[in-house]
Amino acid sequence: MTTAEKLPSNPNLVLIADDMTLNQRLLEKMVTNMGLVAEFASNGFEAVEKYLAHRPSLILMDINMPEMGGVEATRQIKHLAADDFIPIIFVSGAEGQDIIRNAIDAGGDDFIQRPFPFELLEGKIVALRRIAELYQQVAELNQIRQDEVEVAEQLFSGAIESSNVGLDTIRMHKQPATTFSGDVQLTAYRPNGDLNILLGDFTGHGLTSTLGALPLAETFRAMTAKGYAAEEVIAQINAKLFRLLPTGLFLAVAVVTLEVDGTARIWNGGLPDVMVFSHGELVKRVSSSHPPLGILPQVNELSFEISNIQPEDHILMISDGVLEAENAEGDMFGEARMFAAITDPQYRNKYSLVDSVLTSLQHFVREFPQRDDISLIDIPGNSVQSEHSFTATSQLDINDNDSDELDIWDWGLELQGRSLARIDPVAQALSRLQESEGEGDHWHTVFSILTELYVNALDHGVLKLESSLKDSPEGFARYFSEREQRLETLSWGSVSLHVQHARLAAGGRVFIRIEDSGEGFDFQPWLNQENTYNIGIGALSGRGIELVSGLCESVEYSNHGATVEVVYVYSNA
């Protein structure tokens, strides 16, 4: 804001800039008769100074004056006025097309040559003052609108992104092209501590592009909290956006699930490649494999890329506004410049991935106007907490007899054949528990127990996958690749899940039975291992049974290992 903008304008004051005293007095008499007040300047310097000092509502400017002429004074005053409209009428005896053109080019709003009838100049003054008043009204309305938009944007962003988690390690940056950004950045924990991260980019930018942001955020958080896998979250988001969004508006999006065991599951639907860096080197990229969401009524089978992420690795998600940012020469920032920034030792050793890219990007575009929203998310491999941070062992001090009232319900589901590949019974079971018994941290533990038991039943009992495959990072990737292939062709087998909940006086008891159609396995060696919690991120196999045994009051296998029953007791305290 300039000095001139900070000063209030004087609506009845007219500045007369003329070095001839006679001319000043004649013009003074005219403006006085119009009910206005005159202020005088004898050269261009004085005109600029009087404008800054008094903020007149109109200026009558002579062309030829000593020290500084009227053309240069007009140019400086218009520059100082910036977005404010200060009418300037040249009143001069000078003549010639070049003189008039220079005066108008410098910012003059009208020109009248002496001699002239006073009625003509009065008419010009009235007309320009009326335009100035309208200009001021429009400016005030625009300011009111801008203030309201900024407040709305703050409330909007707060409602959408204020609940993000994991920000102590995850570095996010969003740089809107206008007040409202069409980019959305979301993070949320699943009940077992898995971290879902979503970067979305709605078509265009500005207020219109944010129409789908609220339903997107609500669906993402609600389903993640209930334990639904990213595939189901994405499918539900697509269905909701397809119903709500107008034609031509859709969402390019990428989702990363960083699991507590160090597995990263990455899906990309329309965004630039999601990239994994290790020690500054690109080790994996996940390109878009699906149209953006909100275009088709249903999503096709979603293909996730799976990687084993080390704590020192980083996953980088970006919107297309990063790569397509332009400089004054019309060049785009592009992927090569981004890689150069990430791998440059002067950046890598000093900044995060996000800050390295931003530093280079800002140096590239300089002052050239931003045309699209810019978003970056850097997810370090150590962004998830240990599963044990979200779980609690069974509350053994609560016994069967601490409640006199019978309050028990049962829920069950059996999946056969292809349904095993498309339905997540764990999320449904957890949703039933939460809906019937309310929210509580103990469901984090129940979710972990259900997940471990169901995955064991499906992977080993039905799909007949060997845990030993996961003994190395390379085998880890092969394990999930083989799992995807077997699920795609699965047309046999079954897994049944039964949950019974009993309310106790100070908590509840959850009984879980899972039975698969497989041949079972030798479970006894796992049950005989000591119950330890020293299995952290990076432990690649054999962790499920140990974890469940440590959390539950009892674990019993039967049917050669194809059936497992566990009891978990929790306290409401």
C-alpha positions as CSV (number, residue, x, y, z in Angstrom):
1,M,0.0,0.0,0.0
2,T,1.4,3.4,-1.0
3,T,1.4,6.5,1.2
4,A,-1.3,8.0,-1.0
5,E,-3.6,5.0,-0.4
6,K,-3.4,5.4,3.3
7,L,-4.7,9.0,3.3
8,P,-8.5,9.6,3.2
9,S,-9.7,11.6,0.1
10,N,-11.3,15.1,0.4
11,P,-14.5,14.9,-1.7
12,N,-15.0,18.6,-2.1
13,L,-11.4,19.7,-2.7
14,V,-10.1,20.5,-6.2
15,L,-6.4,20.9,-6.8
16,I,-5.6,23.7,-9.4
17,A,-2.0,23.2,-10.8
18,D,-1.1,26.3,-12.8
19,D,1.8,28.7,-12.7
20,M,-0.3,31.7,-13.8
21,T,-2.0,33.4,-10.9
22,L,-4.8,34.8,-13.1
23,N,-5.6,31.3,-14.3
24,Q,-5.7,30.1,-10.7
25,R,-8.2,32.8,-9.7
26,L,-10.5,32.2,-12.7
27,L,-10.6,28.5,-12.0
28,E,-11.0,29.1,-8.3
29,K,-14.1,31.2,-8.9
30,M,-15.6,28.6,-11.1
31,V,-15.1,25.7,-8.7
32,T,-16.2,27.8,-5.7
33,N,-19.5,28.6,-7.6
34,M,-19.9,24.8,-7.9
35,G,-19.7,24.5,-4.1
36,L,-16.2,23.1,-4.1
37,V,-13.0,24.2,-2.4
38,A,-9.8,25.1,-4.3
39,E,-6.2,24.3,-3.4
40,F,-3.3,25.6,-5.5
41,A,0.1,24.4,-6.9
42,S,2.4,26.5,-9.1
43,N,4.4,23.6,-10.7
44,G,4.4,19.8,-11.1
45,F,6.4,19.2,-7.9
46,E,3.9,21.1,-5.8
47,A,1.1,19.3,-7.5
48,V,2.5,16.0,-6.4
49,E,3.1,17.2,-2.9
50,K,-0.4,18.8,-2.6
51,Y,-1.9,15.6,-3.8
52,L,-0.2,13.5,-1.2
53,A,-0.9,16.1,1.5
54,H,-4.6,16.8,0.8
55,R,-6.0,14.0,-1.4
56,P,-8.2,16.2,-3.6
57,S,-11.1,14.6,-5.4
58,L,-10.2,16.1,-8.8
59,I,-7.2,18.0,-10.3
60,L,-7.1,20.7,-13.0
61,M,-3.7,20.5,-14.5
62,D,-1.8,22.9,-16.8
63,I,0.7,21.4,-19.3
64,N,3.5,23.9,-19.2
65,M,4.8,24.7,-15.8
66,P,8.3,25.4,-14.4
67,E,10.5,22.7,-12.8
68,M,8.1,19.9,-13.5
69,G,5.4,20.1,-16.2
70,G,1.8,18.8,-15.9
71,V,2.4,15.6,-17.9
72,E,5.1,14.3,-15.6
73,A,3.2,15.4,-12.5
74,T,0.1,13.5,-13.8
75,R,2.2,10.4,-14.4
76,Q,3.5,10.4,-10.9
77,I,0.2,11.1,-9.3
78,K,-1.5,8.3,-11.2
79,H,1.3,6.0,-10.1
80,L,0.8,7.0,-6.4
81,A,-3.0,6.7,-6.6
82,A,-2.5,3.0,-7.8
83,D,-6.1,1.5,-7.8
84,D,-7.7,4.7,-6.6
85,F,-9.4,6.8,-9.3
86,I,-8.3,10.5,-9.2
87,P,-9.7,12.4,-12.2
88,I,-7.3,14.8,-13.9
89,I,-8.4,17.3,-16.5
90,F,-5.8,19.1,-18.5
91,V,-6.6,22.8,-18.8
92,S,-4.1,24.4,-21.1
93,G,-3.5,26.9,-23.9
94,A,-1.1,24.4,-25.5
95,E,-2.3,22.8,-28.7
96,G,-1.4,20.0,-31.0
97,Q,-2.3,16.3,-31.3
98,D,1.0,15.2,-29.8
99,I,0.5,17.3,-26.7
100,I,-3.0,15.9,-26.2
101,R,-1.8,12.3,-26.8
102,N,1.0,12.7,-24.3
103,A,-1.3,14.1,-21.7
104,I,-3.8,11.3,-22.1
105,D,-1.0,8.6,-22.2
106,A,0.3,10.0,-18.9
107,G,-3.0,9.3,-17.2
108,G,-5.1,12.4,-18.0
109,D,-8.8,11.8,-18.1
110,D,-9.8,14.7,-20.3
111,F,-8.3,17.7,-22.0
112,I,-9.8,21.2,-22.6
113,Q,-8.0,24.0,-24.5
114,R,-8.1,27.7,-23.7
115,P,-10.1,29.7,-24.4
116,F,-13.3,27.7,-23.4
117,P,-16.7,28.5,-22.0
118,F,-16.9,27.8,-18.2
119,E,-20.0,25.8,-18.7
120,L,-18.0,23.2,-20.8
121,L,-15.4,22.7,-18.0
122,E,-18.2,22.6,-15.4
123,G,-19.8,19.8,-17.3
124,K,-16.6,17.8,-17.5
125,I,-16.0,18.3,-13.8
126,V,-19.5,17.1,-12.9
127,A,-19.2,14.0,-15.2
128,L,-15.8,13.0,-13.9
129,R,-16.7,13.4,-10.3
130,R,-19.8,11.2,-10.9
131,I,-17.6,8.5,-12.4
132,A,-15.2,8.8,-9.5
133,E,-18.0,8.3,-7.1
134,L,-19.2,5.2,-9.0
135,Y,-15.6,3.9,-9.1
136,Q,-15.3,4.4,-5.3
137,Q,-18.6,2.5,-4.7
138,V,-17.4,-0.4,-6.9
139,A,-14.1,-0.4,-5.1
140,E,-15.8,-0.5,-1.7
141,L,-18.1,-3.4,-2.8
142,N,-15.2,-5.3,-4.2
143,Q,-13.4,-4.9,-0.9
144,I,-16.4,-6.1,1.0
145,R,-16.6,-9.1,-1.3
146,Q,-12.9,-9.8,-0.9
147,D,-13.1,-9.7,2.9
148,E,-16.1,-12.0,2.8
149,V,-14.3,-14.4,0.5
150,E,-11.2,-14.5,2.7
151,V,-13.3,-15.2,5.8
152,A,-15.2,-17.9,3.9
153,E,-11.9,-19.4,2.7
154,Q,-10.5,-19.5,6.2
155,L,-13.7,-21.3,7.5
156,F,-13.7,-23.6,4.5
157,S,-10.0,-24.6,4.9
158,G,-10.5,-25.0,8.6
159,A,-13.5,-27.3,8.1
160,I,-11.7,-29.4,5.5
161,E,-8.0,-29.6,6.5
162,S,-7.8,-28.6,10.2
163,S,-8.3,-32.3,11.3
164,N,-5.2,-33.5,9.4
165,V,-2.9,-35.7,11.4
166,G,0.7,-36.7,11.3
167,L,1.8,-33.1,10.6
168,D,4.7,-33.4,13.0
169,T,6.5,-35.4,10.3
170,I,4.6,-34.8,7.1
171,R,5.4,-31.6,5.2
172,M,2.5,-30.1,3.3
173,H,2.5,-26.9,1.2
174,K,-0.5,-25.4,-0.7
175,Q,-0.3,-22.2,-2.7
176,P,-3.6,-21.2,-4.3
177,A,-3.7,-19.3,-7.5
178,T,-6.8,-17.4,-6.2
179,T,-8.3,-17.0,-2.8
180,F,-9.9,-20.4,-3.0
181,S,-7.8,-23.4,-3.8
182,G,-9.0,-26.3,-5.8
183,D,-6.4,-28.5,-4.3
184,V,-7.3,-30.6,-1.2
185,Q,-4.8,-32.2,1.2
186,L,-6.1,-34.8,3.7
187,T,-4.6,-37.2,6.2
188,A,-6.3,-39.6,8.7
189,Y,-5.5,-42.6,10.7
190,R,-7.2,-46.0,10.3
191,P,-8.0,-47.6,13.7
192,N,-4.9,-49.7,13.7
193,G,-2.6,-46.7,13.0
194,D,-2.3,-47.0,9.2
195,L,-2.1,-43.5,7.8
196,N,-4.1,-42.5,4.7
197,I,-2.9,-39.5,2.8
198,L,-4.9,-37.9,-0.1
199,L,-3.9,-35.2,-2.5
200,G,-6.8,-34.0,-4.7
201,D,-7.0,-31.5,-7.5
202,F,-10.4,-30.4,-8.6
203,T,-10.9,-29.0,-12.1
204,G,-9.8,-25.4,-12.4
205,H,-9.4,-23.2,-9.3
206,G,-11.4,-20.7,-7.3
207,L,-14.7,-21.0,-5.5
208,T,-16.3,-23.2,-8.1
209,S,-13.6,-25.8,-7.9
210,T,-14.2,-26.3,-4.2
211,L,-17.8,-27.5,-4.5
212,G,-16.8,-31.1,-3.9
213,A,-14.2,-30.5,-1.2
214,L,-16.6,-30.9,1.8
215,P,-18.2,-34.2,0.7
216,L,-14.7,-35.4,-0.2
217,A,-13.2,-34.7,3.2
218,E,-16.3,-36.0,5.1
219,T,-16.2,-39.3,3.2
220,F,-12.4,-39.7,3.5
221,R,-12.4,-39.1,7.2
222,A,-15.5,-41.1,8.1
223,M,-14.5,-44.2,6.1
224,T,-10.9,-44.1,7.2
225,A,-11.9,-43.9,10.8
226,K,-14.1,-46.9,10.4
227,G,-11.1,-48.9,9.0
228,Y,-12.2,-49.2,5.4
229,A,-9.4,-49.9,3.0
230,A,-8.3,-47.1,0.6
231,E,-10.0,-49.0,-2.4
232,E,-13.4,-48.7,-0.7
233,V,-12.8,-45.1,0.3
234,I,-11.9,-44.1,-3.2
235,A,-14.9,-46.0,-4.6
236,Q,-17.3,-44.2,-2.2
237,I,-15.7,-40.8,-3.0
238,N,-16.2,-41.4,-6.7
239,A,-19.8,-42.4,-6.2
240,K,-20.5,-39.3,-4.2
241,L,-18.7,-36.9,-6.5
242,F,-20.4,-38.4,-9.5
243,R,-23.8,-37.6,-8.0
244,L,-22.9,-34.1,-6.7
245,L,-20.6,-32.5,-9.2
246,P,-21.8,-30.6,-12.3
247,T,-20.6,-31.8,-15.8
248,G,-17.1,-30.8,-16.4
249,L,-16.0,-30.7,-12.8
250,F,-14.0,-33.7,-11.5
251,L,-11.2,-34.7,-9.1
252,A,-7.7,-35.8,-10.0
253,V,-6.4,-37.6,-6.9
254,A,-3.7,-39.8,-5.5
255,V,-3.9,-41.8,-2.3
256,V,-1.1,-43.3,-0.2
257,T,-1.7,-45.7,2.7
258,L,1.4,-45.9,4.9
259,E,0.9,-49.0,7.0
260,V,2.4,-49.5,10.5
261,D,4.6,-52.4,9.2
262,G,6.3,-50.0,6.7
263,T,4.2,-51.0,3.6
264,A,3.2,-48.2,1.3
265,R,0.2,-48.7,-0.9
266,I,0.0,-46.0,-3.6
267,W,-2.8,-45.3,-6.1
268,N,-2.9,-42.5,-8.7
269,G,-6.0,-41.3,-10.6
270,G,-5.0,-38.3,-12.8
271,L,-2.2,-36.6,-10.8
272,P,1.5,-36.3,-11.8
273,D,3.5,-39.4,-10.8
274,V,3.7,-40.1,-7.1
275,M,7.4,-40.7,-6.4
276,V,9.4,-42.6,-3.7
277,F,12.9,-41.2,-2.9
278,S,15.6,-43.0,-1.0
279,H,18.7,-40.9,0.1
280,G,17.8,-38.3,-2.6
281,E,17.5,-40.8,-5.4
282,L,14.2,-41.7,-7.2
283,V,13.6,-45.4,-6.6
284,K,9.9,-45.7,-7.6
285,R,7.2,-43.8,-9.4
286,V,3.5,-44.5,-9.6
287,S,1.8,-43.1,-12.6
288,S,-1.8,-42.4,-13.1
289,S,-3.7,-45.7,-13.9
290,H,-7.3,-44.5,-13.6
291,P,-9.4,-41.6,-14.8
292,P,-10.1,-38.8,-12.2
293,L,-13.0,-39.4,-9.8
294,G,-16.5,-38.0,-10.5
295,I,-16.5,-38.8,-14.2
296,L,-17.7,-42.4,-14.2
297,P,-20.5,-43.8,-12.1
298,Q,-18.3,-46.6,-10.8
299,V,-14.6,-47.0,-10.5
300,N,-13.0,-50.0,-12.2
301,E,-10.7,-52.3,-10.3
302,L,-8.2,-50.2,-8.6
303,S,-4.5,-51.1,-9.0
304,F,-2.3,-50.1,-6.1
305,E,1.5,-50.1,-6.2
306,I,3.0,-51.6,-3.1
307,S,6.4,-50.8,-1.7
308,N,8.3,-51.5,1.5
309,I,9.3,-48.1,2.8
310,Q,12.2,-47.5,5.1
311,P,12.1,-44.8,7.8
312,E,14.6,-42.7,5.9
313,D,12.6,-42.9,2.6
314,H,10.3,-40.1,1.4
315,I,7.1,-40.3,-0.7
316,L,6.4,-37.1,-2.8
317,M,3.0,-36.1,-4.0
318,I,2.5,-33.1,-6.2
319,S,-0.3,-31.4,-8.2
320,D,0.2,-30.4,-11.9
321,G,0.5,-26.8,-10.9
322,V,4.1,-27.5,-9.8
323,L,5.3,-29.0,-13.1
324,E,3.3,-26.5,-15.2
325,A,4.3,-23.3,-13.4
326,E,5.5,-20.8,-16.0
327,N,8.1,-18.1,-16.0
328,A,8.0,-14.8,-17.9
329,E,9.5,-16.5,-21.0
330,G,6.7,-19.0,-21.2
331,D,8.8,-22.0,-20.1
332,M,7.4,-24.6,-17.7
333,F,9.2,-25.6,-14.5
334,G,8.9,-29.3,-15.5
335,E,10.1,-32.6,-14.0
336,A,13.8,-32.1,-14.8
337,R,14.1,-28.9,-12.8
338,M,12.2,-30.6,-9.9
339,F,14.6,-33.6,-9.9
340,A,17.6,-31.2,-10.1
341,A,16.3,-29.4,-7.0
342,I,15.7,-32.7,-5.1
343,T,19.1,-34.2,-5.9
344,D,21.1,-31.0,-5.6
345,P,23.3,-31.4,-2.5
346,Q,23.0,-27.7,-1.6
347,Y,19.2,-28.2,-1.3
348,R,19.1,-31.8,-0.2
349,N,21.3,-31.3,2.8
350,K,19.5,-28.1,3.9
351,Y,15.8,-28.4,3.0
352,S,13.0,-31.0,3.0
353,L,11.8,-32.3,-0.4
354,V,9.0,-29.8,-0.4
355,D,11.2,-26.8,0.5
356,S,13.9,-27.9,-2.0
357,V,11.3,-27.9,-4.8
358,L,9.7,-24.6,-3.7
359,T,13.0,-22.8,-3.5
360,S,13.9,-23.8,-7.0
361,L,10.3,-23.1,-8.2
362,Q,10.3,-19.6,-6.8
363,H,13.6,-18.9,-8.3
364,F,12.3,-20.1,-11.7
365,V,9.0,-18.2,-11.9
366,R,10.2,-15.1,-10.0
367,E,7.4,-12.5,-10.1
368,F,5.5,-14.1,-13.0
369,P,1.8,-14.5,-12.0
370,Q,0.7,-18.0,-10.8
371,R,-1.9,-19.6,-13.0
372,D,-2.8,-22.8,-11.2
373,D,-2.9,-24.1,-7.6
374,I,0.4,-25.6,-6.3
375,S,0.4,-28.4,-3.8
376,L,3.2,-30.7,-2.5
377,I,3.2,-33.3,0.2
378,D,6.4,-34.9,1.5
379,I,5.7,-38.1,3.5
380,P,8.7,-39.4,5.4
381,G,8.9,-43.2,5.9
382,N,8.7,-42.7,9.7
383,S,5.4,-40.9,9.6
384,V,3.4,-43.8,11.1
385,Q,3.5,-44.8,14.7
386,S,4.0,-48.2,16.0
387,E,0.8,-50.3,16.0
388,H,1.1,-50.6,19.7
389,S,0.5,-46.9,20.1
390,F,-3.1,-47.5,19.0
391,T,-3.8,-50.8,20.8
392,A,-4.3,-51.9,24.4
393,T,-4.2,-55.4,25.9
394,S,-7.3,-57.1,27.1
395,Q,-8.5,-55.8,30.5
396,L,-8.2,-58.9,32.5
397,D,-9.6,-57.4,35.7
398,I,-13.1,-57.3,34.3
399,N,-14.8,-60.7,34.8
400,D,-18.0,-62.3,33.6
401,N,-20.0,-61.5,36.7
402,D,-19.7,-57.8,37.0
403,S,-23.0,-57.2,35.2
404,D,-26.3,-58.7,36.3
405,E,-28.1,-57.7,33.0
406,L,-27.9,-59.8,29.9
407,D,-26.8,-57.5,27.0
408,I,-25.4,-59.5,24.1
409,W,-25.6,-59.3,20.4
410,D,-24.1,-61.3,17.5
411,W,-23.1,-60.3,14.0
412,G,-21.7,-62.4,11.2
413,L,-20.8,-62.5,7.6
414,E,-19.5,-65.3,5.3
415,L,-17.7,-64.5,2.1
416,Q,-17.4,-67.0,-0.7
417,G,-15.5,-66.9,-4.0
418,R,-15.2,-63.6,-5.8
419,S,-16.8,-61.7,-2.8
420,L,-13.5,-62.3,-1.0
421,A,-11.8,-59.9,-3.5
422,R,-14.2,-57.1,-3.2
423,I,-15.8,-57.0,0.3
424,D,-14.0,-55.9,3.4
425,P,-15.7,-57.6,6.3
426,V,-13.4,-56.1,8.9
427,A,-14.5,-52.6,8.2
428,Q,-18.2,-53.7,8.3
429,A,-17.6,-55.5,11.7
430,L,-15.9,-52.5,13.2
431,S,-18.7,-50.2,11.9
432,R,-21.3,-52.4,13.5
433,L,-19.4,-52.3,16.8
434,Q,-19.0,-48.5,16.7
435,E,-22.7,-47.9,15.7
436,S,-24.0,-50.2,18.5
437,E,-21.5,-49.5,21.3
438,G,-20.3,-45.9,20.5
439,E,-16.9,-44.5,19.9
440,G,-13.8,-45.5,21.9
441,D,-10.1,-46.0,21.7
442,H,-10.6,-49.7,22.4
443,W,-11.9,-50.2,18.8
444,H,-8.4,-49.5,17.5
445,T,-7.3,-52.7,19.2
446,V,-10.3,-54.6,18.0
447,F,-9.6,-53.4,14.4
448,S,-6.0,-54.7,14.7
449,I,-7.2,-58.0,15.9
450,L,-9.8,-58.4,13.3
451,T,-7.4,-57.3,10.5
452,E,-4.7,-59.7,11.6
453,L,-7.0,-62.7,11.9
454,Y,-8.9,-62.0,8.7
455,V,-5.7,-61.4,6.6
456,N,-4.2,-64.7,8.0
457,A,-7.4,-66.6,7.0
458,L,-7.6,-65.1,3.5
459,D,-3.9,-65.0,2.6
460,H,-2.8,-68.3,4.1
461,G,-6.0,-70.3,4.4
462,V,-7.7,-69.5,1.1
463,L,-4.9,-68.0,-1.1
464,K,-2.3,-70.3,0.3
465,L,0.4,-67.7,0.4
466,E,3.6,-68.5,2.4
467,S,4.6,-66.0,5.1
468,S,8.2,-66.8,4.5
469,L,8.0,-64.8,1.2
470,K,8.0,-61.7,3.3
471,D,11.3,-62.4,5.0
472,S,13.1,-59.9,2.7
473,P,12.1,-56.6,1.1
474,E,12.2,-58.2,-2.3
475,G,10.1,-61.1,-1.2
476,F,7.7,-58.6,0.4
477,A,6.9,-57.0,-3.0
478,R,6.5,-60.5,-4.6
479,Y,4.1,-61.5,-1.8
480,F,1.7,-58.7,-2.5
481,S,2.1,-59.1,-6.3
482,E,1.2,-62.8,-6.0
483,R,-1.7,-61.9,-3.6
484,E,-3.2,-59.5,-6.2
485,Q,-2.9,-62.1,-9.0
486,R,-4.6,-64.8,-6.9
487,L,-7.4,-62.5,-5.8
488,E,-8.1,-61.5,-9.4
489,T,-8.7,-65.2,-10.4
490,L,-10.3,-66.3,-7.1
491,S,-13.5,-68.2,-7.6
492,W,-13.5,-70.6,-4.7
493,G,-12.9,-70.7,-1.0
494,S,-14.6,-69.0,1.9
495,V,-14.0,-67.1,5.1
496,S,-16.7,-66.6,7.8
497,L,-16.5,-63.9,10.4
498,H,-18.5,-64.0,13.6
499,V,-18.5,-61.2,16.2
500,Q,-20.3,-61.3,19.6
501,H,-20.4,-58.4,21.9
502,A,-21.4,-58.5,25.6
503,R,-21.8,-55.4,27.6
504,L,-20.2,-55.5,31.1
505,A,-20.7,-53.1,33.9
506,A,-17.4,-51.3,33.3
507,G,-16.8,-52.2,29.6
508,G,-17.4,-55.0,27.2
509,R,-16.3,-58.4,26.0
510,V,-15.7,-59.0,22.2
511,F,-15.7,-62.6,21.0
512,I,-14.4,-63.2,17.5
513,R,-14.4,-66.4,15.5
514,I,-12.9,-66.6,12.0
515,E,-13.0,-69.7,10.0
516,D,-11.6,-70.3,6.5
517,S,-12.0,-73.1,4.0
518,G,-8.3,-73.9,3.9
519,E,-6.4,-76.8,5.3
520,G,-5.1,-75.0,8.3
521,F,-1.5,-74.6,9.5
522,D,0.9,-75.5,12.2
523,F,-0.1,-72.7,14.6
524,Q,1.5,-74.1,17.8
525,P,5.0,-72.7,17.2
526,W,3.6,-69.2,17.0
527,L,1.5,-69.5,20.1
528,N,4.6,-70.8,22.1
529,Q,6.6,-67.7,21.3
530,E,7.0,-65.2,24.1
531,N,4.5,-62.3,24.0
532,T,6.7,-59.4,23.1
533,Y,6.0,-56.0,21.6
534,N,9.4,-55.6,20.0
535,I,8.1,-56.1,16.5
536,G,8.3,-52.6,15.0
537,I,8.2,-51.1,11.5
538,G,10.2,-53.3,9.2
539,A,9.3,-56.7,10.7
540,L,8.2,-58.5,7.6
541,S,6.5,-61.8,8.6
542,G,5.1,-63.8,11.4
543,R,3.9,-60.8,13.4
544,G,0.1,-61.3,13.3
545,I,-0.4,-64.2,15.7
546,E,2.1,-62.8,18.2
547,L,0.3,-59.5,18.1
548,V,-3.1,-61.0,18.6
549,S,-1.9,-63.3,21.4
550,G,-0.5,-60.3,23.2
551,L,-3.7,-58.2,22.9
552,C,-6.4,-60.8,23.7
553,E,-7.5,-62.5,26.9
554,S,-7.5,-65.9,25.0
555,V,-6.6,-67.2,21.6
556,E,-7.7,-70.7,20.6
557,Y,-7.2,-72.5,17.3
558,S,-9.1,-75.6,16.1
559,N,-9.9,-77.4,12.9
560,H,-6.1,-77.8,12.3
561,G,-5.7,-74.0,12.4
562,A,-8.5,-73.1,10.0
563,T,-10.7,-71.8,12.8
564,V,-9.6,-69.3,15.5
565,E,-11.5,-67.9,18.4
566,V,-10.3,-64.9,20.5
567,V,-11.7,-62.9,23.4
568,Y,-10.9,-59.3,24.0
569,V,-12.2,-57.4,27.1
570,Y,-12.1,-53.7,27.3
571,S,-12.8,-51.1,29.9
572,N,-14.8,-47.9,29.4
573,A,-12.4,-46.0,31.6
